[in-house]
Structure formats: structure tokens, C-alpha cells
Amino acid sequence: MTTAEPGEPSAERLLVRDLAQLVTHRGSAAPLRGSELREVELVENAFVLAEGGMIVATGRMADLGALPGDVLELDGRGLSAIPGLVDCHAHACFAGDRVGEFALRASGASYEELHAAGGGILSTVAATRAAGPRGLCDQVLKHRGWMQRAGTTTFEAKSGYGLDRETELASLRAIAAAEGIPTWLGAHAVPPEFDDADAYLDFALAEVLPEAAGLAEAADVFVERGAFDVAQARRYLEACRDAGLALRIHGDQFTELGAVPLAIELGARSIDHLEATGAEGVAALAASGVVSVLLPASALFLGRRMPPARSLVDAGAAVALATDFNPGSAFCESLPLVCSLACTQLRMSPEEALGACTVNAAHVVDRAERVGRLAPGYQADLVLLDAPDWRHLAYHLGGDLVATVVRKGAPLRRH
């Protein structure tokens, strides 16, 4: 046996040994609802054995037999292992930043005021268009590195900062090249060369969708004042569904405009944000198959009301957590920080937070059968936390607690 160092290529077999704790959600069902989100399997003095990038065994060190042949070992003493984190809502394909806008907001300007004045999304559109295909690839790779260092091993990323044909398609290609899961957010905002949302949708559906449908796995739309209304969103999503894309919706971020009923009507994979969702929307989501993706870093960043996580979980809704990583309203790539916010601001337990950014997030991106759990048959994606108790994932607020990330059986080098 040889000892693994982060950044080395994976051997045919990898053994992570002598872990203080290993935690994963039980069973194979997804998404998890209600009390299921709190049901974890905890193993102390544990190991994980991977072969060919897949987990073949987990358990107690006392039950680990002899392993003849070539096995790469990773020392887990004093560390705890959780499944690789899944970020199911991120805007990781962008160029430039909006730090100046951030300073204005800190002085009292609202997000909606900045957007109406030509800032917000449209300022990032200009920088993203100027970056070109190679620049976008570089940016997504950089952002993927940030996310991986925080424990994310699977990530979704949206286009939506191009809003022209060339940049939208280049964005989807850049996301795929970085092994992200591409979502076409063609209806993010109305670009400056169009006078109204309907004229822009005419263009997007005729000129971009035919090729975007072959590059993306899902389509997303921003339903909000100043963006797209329900009728426009229905038109966009129905066309995307007919082209073979799964459906996602940004909804109820600032106002309830009917995004929840639309998501349920169309069978959307998820509705994301929900800061403004009331009791009627909570009940409707609990009775539906639509996952509620909550983005507390965005609510914190903008000083908004937090989404009703406790009400959703208690009502039986399927709840996921994500970063909403983007340059304007959530410049945050850290799912551990999101877990801390879930526990301290959303009144979720550490177990619920973990399930929401592993199993349930994997379900949102249609990968729950292969990622999100530490169990035989799942991809060998795991995060080793520099703590003997896995609950430091949420307890260590913004700390540098990720010791090692393993993806597909390969320890990743931390830069």
C-alpha cells in the first residue's frame, strides 16, 4: 500500500482509513422529506474503500479485512467524512465583478434600484460578452476551483450573463468543459438591445434555444418584477420543455407573482429562492413534486427576509440548499457557509442541512442515483473535514475546515 497525497491521480483502489466519523443519509430514496432529512447513518473509526472511482465498501475499521494488491491510502485520523457537496444553483459563468455596486448597496441603494439604473445583471452582461469563449472557460475553471476547495464535488451552473446567441452558447460550452451541469438561463433579464421582454423571448426561442437544447440539461427563468412575468415564463418554459430540457424557476425572491403555481403546473424540477413565499405557497409545494431550493447566502447578502425553510420542511416539502454563487447578489461559493446559515438563520438541523446539499441537491440535477451519499455503488466523492465531529460543517462559521476533497476516487490538490 502507498499513501495518497492530494493532487495525485487515483489508483484503481483508494482506501480512506481511520476516520473519526463517517456520516451519510440512509437508504437510496430521493428527494428526502420531513423526518427523512434527519435520518443519518454515523460510523465512528470508519473507512471508505473506492475502486475505479466508485465506492465499493464503507464501515468500521475493525471490519476491514486484508487488501492485497495496489491500494492508495489516505490517512483519516482526526478527520470526519461527509459526501461530496452538490451545488444545485450557481451562476458560475461570468466575467468581471460588481464590487463597486456592492459598496453602493452598503450605502443604502437597493438591488432593484441598481437594476433599474442599468447596473445589476446588465453590468455583468457587458463584462461577460467581452470575455469571449476562452475567457469564459478560464472563469468557470477558476470558480470551480473555489467551489471545490469548499467541498463541492458536483455543481450546476447557469448561463444568463450573455443574453445573445454567441455568449449564451459559449457559456454553456464553458460550463460543460469544466464538468459542470449546464442550465440555460436564457430568460434572466432583457438585454439592452431589446425594447421589451416579449421581443427578446421571440429572439431567444427562435435563435438560441435550438442549439442551447443540445448543450444544456435544463432551462431556467427569472420570474420577478423588472424581469419576466408568469405568462412570459410559461411561454419560455413550455418551448424549452418541448425541446427536451428540464425546467427550473427563479421565483418569489422579492414578490409573489405566481411562480409557485406555475412551477407546479409545468412539473418543474425546482423553484429557487422563495424568500417571499407565504403559507399558501408552502402548502402547495409540500403537496407537489417540485423541490424548494433555498439560497440563504443571497438573502443575507441583500438583507432580505430568509426563506421559510422550517415551514417547508415541517409541511413535508422537498428542500435543497445551494449557494446562488454570482457576482451581484451572492458572491459566495461555500456550501459549508450555507449550511451554517441554514442552521442559524433557517432553523434547520445539521442533519437537515447536510441532506439538503447532498441527496436533495443531487435530485434537483438528476444525479441522486450516483452522488450525494457515501455508500457502495455511488461515485467516490467525499469531503474530509478537519474536525472529529462532522457537525463542524455547519458549526464552524466560514472557517477553513475542509482538509481534503476526493472526487471520483482522486484526492484533489488544494491551491
N, C-alpha and C positions, 0 to 999 in steps of 0.2 A: 504494500500500500504506500501511496505517496500523499503528501499534504498539499491541499489546494491553496493557491493564492488567488485573490480576486484579479480578474482580467485574463486568467489562463483559459484556454479553450477547454470545453468539457471533455472529460474522458467518457468512455462508454458507460461507466458507472461512477456515481458520486455518492459518497456517504457523508451526511452531516450528523455528527455524533456528539453525545454527552450534552445535549441541550437541557438547560434548566427547565424549560417548559416548551411544549408544542400545543397550539390551540387551533381548532378549526371547527366550523359548523357541521353538525351531524347530518347524516343522510346524503341524498343526492337531489332532493326536490329544489325547485326554484320557480318563482321567487319565494322567499320566506315572508310569512305574515305573522302579525301578532306575537304570541309567545314563542313561535319558532325562531324568531330573531335572537332570542336569549339562550337558545339551547346549543351550547358548545361542548366539544369534547376536549378535555385538558389532560395532557400526558406529561408527567414530570420525568426527568432524567431520560430524555427521549432521543430518537434518531429518525432521520428521513433517508431512505435509500432510493436513488434515481438511476434509471438506465435508459440510454437513448433519448434523454430529455424528458422522460416521463417518470412519475413516481411509481415505484413498484412495491414499496413497503414503508410503513411508519409504525412506531411503537416504543416500548421501553427498552433501554439499553440491555437490561437483564434478559430480554427475549431475543436479542440479536445473535444469530449464530455466526459461525465462521464464514468469511467471504473470500474464497480463493480467487486468485487471478488479480487483474489490474483494477484497483479501486482507488479513486481520488478521494481523499478525506478532507473534510472541513471541520475544524475544531469549534464546537458549540458551547464550550464550558462558560457558564455565567451568562449565556445568551438565551433569549426566547425566540421561538419561530412562529410566525403567522403566515397565512397565504399571501402571495404577491398581491398588492393592492391594484384595484381596477378603477380607473378614472373614466367614467362613462359620459362626462360632459366637460369638454375643454375646447378652447379656441386657440390652439397652439400654433396655428399657421398665420403669422402676422409679422410685419416688419415695423421698425421704429418703436416709439413708446409714447406715453401720454403723461409723463411726469409733470409737465407744466400744467396740464389740466388738473392733475391731482392736487397741485398746490392751490389752484383756483378754487377747487371744491373745498379744500381745507379752510379757505377764507370765506366760505358761505355759498358758493354757486352750486345749484342742484344739478344732478345728472341730466334731467330733462331740459334744463335751461342751456346747458353746454351743448346738448344735441341740437336743439333748435337754433343755436347760434353758429352751426356749422362745425362744431367740434365733435366729440364723441366718436361714433363708429366711422363717420365720414373722414375724419382726420387720419384714422388708421388705414382707410381705403386708399388714400393718396400714397402713403408710405409703402403699402403692400404692393400696389400696382408698380411702383418704381423699383421694387426689389428684383423683379424678373424671376424666371424659373429657378436659376441656380441659387439666387439669394434666398428664395423661399425654402428650398431644400436645406440650406445651411441653417436657417432659422428654426425649422422644425426639429432638425437634429439637435441643435443647441437646447431647445426647450424639452425635448425628450430626455436629454441628459439630466436636466434639472429635476424632472419628474422621477426618473429612475433613482436618483440619489435620495429622494424622499420615500422610496419604496414602491413606486408604481411600476408594475411589470406589463400591464396591458392598458392602452389608452385609446380613447376615441378622440378625434379632432375634427373640427368643422372648418369648412371654407367660410365664405361670407364677408371677407375683407377685400375681395376683388370686385365683385358685382359687375364684372364684364366677362365676356366669354373666355378670353385668354387667361386671365388671372385666376378665375374660378377653377378652370380645368387644371392649371398648373398647381394650384393649391391642393387639389385632390390627389394629384400625382405625387406631390412632395410628401403628403401625409402617408400615402401607401409606401413610398420608398423608405420612410422611417419606421415601417412596420406598425404604423398606427391604423386605426379603423376609420375610414373616411366617411364623413357626413356632408352632404351638400346643403349648406345653409344659404341657398340662393335667395331666399326671402328674409334677409337680415335687416336691410334698410333700402331706401330708394336712393340710387346713386345720383350725383349732381346733374348728369346729362339727361335725366328724365324728369318730366314735369309732375307726374303723379304715379301712384303705386300700380294702377291697372296697366298703364303703358309699359312700365318696367316689367311687370309679370308677362305681358304679351311677348316681350323680347326674351326673357329668361326661359320661358317654357318652350318657345319655338327654336331658339338659337343655342341654348346651353344644356337643357335637360337631355336631349337625345344622346349627347356624349357623356354628360355627367352620370347618367344612369348606368353606364358601363364602368365607371370609376368609383362610385360611392356605394355604400351599403344602405344608407338611409338618407332621408331628406328632412330638413328642419325649417321652421318658420317662426318669426318673432311676432306674436300677436300682442300688440300694445298700441296705445295712442302714439301717433307720430311714426308708426311702422306699418303694420298690416292689420286690417280688421278681420272679423270672422269669415265674412263672405270671400274676401280675397284669399285668406288662408285655406279655406275649403277648396277653392279652385286650384290653388297651387298643390295642395296635398293630394287631391284626387288625381291630378295629372301625374304626380310623382309615384303614387301607388300603382297607377296603370302602367307605368314604366318599370315596375318591379322593385321599387325602393320601399324599405320600411319607413314608418312615419314617426317623427319626433316633433314636439311643440315647445317653444318658449312661451309660458303662459302665466298670467296672474302675478307678474313681477311687481307692477305698480298699481294696476287696476284689474278688476274682474270684468272682462269684456265678452265672456262666453267661450274661453279657450278650453275649460274643463269639459263642458258638454260636447264640444267639437272633437276633442281627443277621444272621448268615449264613443261617440258616433262613428268615427272613422277607424276605430281599433288601433289607435296609435300605440307604439311601443312604450312611450313615456310622455309625461308632461313635466316640464322642468321649471323651477323657481318656486311658484306658489306662495310667495310672501303675502299676497293679498287675498288668499283663498279663505272663504268663510265656511261656516258649518255645513251649508248645503253642498258645497263642493267637496268637502271632506267625506261626507256620507256617500256621494256619488262615486268618488274614486275608490272608496272601500268596497263598493259593490261591483267594481269593474276589474278588468284585466290590465288596466293602464298603470304603469309604475310611476310613483311620485318621486322625482329626482330633486333632492333638496340641496341648495347651494348656499350654506351659511356664510362662507367667506365673502360672497358677493353682498349679502345683506349687511354684514359687518362693515365692509369697505365703503358702502354707500350710506350707512347709517339708517338702514331701513328696518322695518319690523321683521323678525325672524319668521320663517315658515312654520306652520302648525304641526310640527313633527309628532309631538306626543299625541295629539288628537288623531292624526292619521294612523299611527301605529296601533293605538288602542282601539280604533274603529275597524282594524283589520286590513288596512290598505298596504300594498307592497311599496316599501320605501327604500330608496337608494340615496347615497351621498356622492357628491362629486365636487371638484374644485371650482368649476367655471373659469379656469385659468384664461385670462385675457388681459389686454393692456389697459383697459379703461375702467372696469368695474370689479375686477377680482384678480389683481396681479399676484397670484398665489398658486404655486404648483404642488403644494404639500397636502396630501391626504391625511397624514398624521395631525396636522393642524386642524383640518376639517373635522377629524374625529374628536379633537379637544373641544371645538365649538359645538359639536353635536351633543357632547356630554354636559358642557357648562351652560350652553345657551338654549339648546333644543330639548333638554331634559331626557335625552336618550341614555341608555346604559352603555358601558364599554362593549358589551356583547352585541347590542343592537347596532352600535356604530360600526363595529367590525363587519357584521353581516351585510350592512348597507353598502359598504365599499368593497366587498368581495363578492359574495354569492349574488346579491341582488343587482349590483352594478354589472356583473358578468351577464346576468339575464338580459339587461337592457341592451347590451351589444351582441346578444345572441351567441354567447360563448360559455354559458353556465355548465355545459357538459364537459368542458375541458379546463377551465381556470376558475379560481375563486375558492378552492378547497385544497387542503393537504391530505390527500387520500390516494390510494392506488388507482391508476387509470387517469389521473389528472396530470396536466403539464407540470413539470418540476419548477414552479415559480414560487419562491418563498423569500421572506424578509426576516433577517436575523436582527433582533433588537438588542441594543447594548443595555440590557436590564434582565434580571432574573424572573420578572413578572411581566407577562405580555401586556397587562393593562397600562403600562407606561406609554403605550402607543397613544393614548388619549391624555394620560396624566401629565406627561412631560410637554408642557405647552411650548410649542415652537422649538423644541430642543433638537440637538444633533444626535438622535438616538438610534439611527439606522447604522448598524455595524457592517452588514453585508447584504447585498441583493443577489439572489440567484434567479436566473431566467433560463428556461429550457435546459436546466441542469448545469448551466455555466455560471460561476461566480463572476459578477461584473466588477470591473475596476472602478473605484471611486476617484474622481478627479478633484 
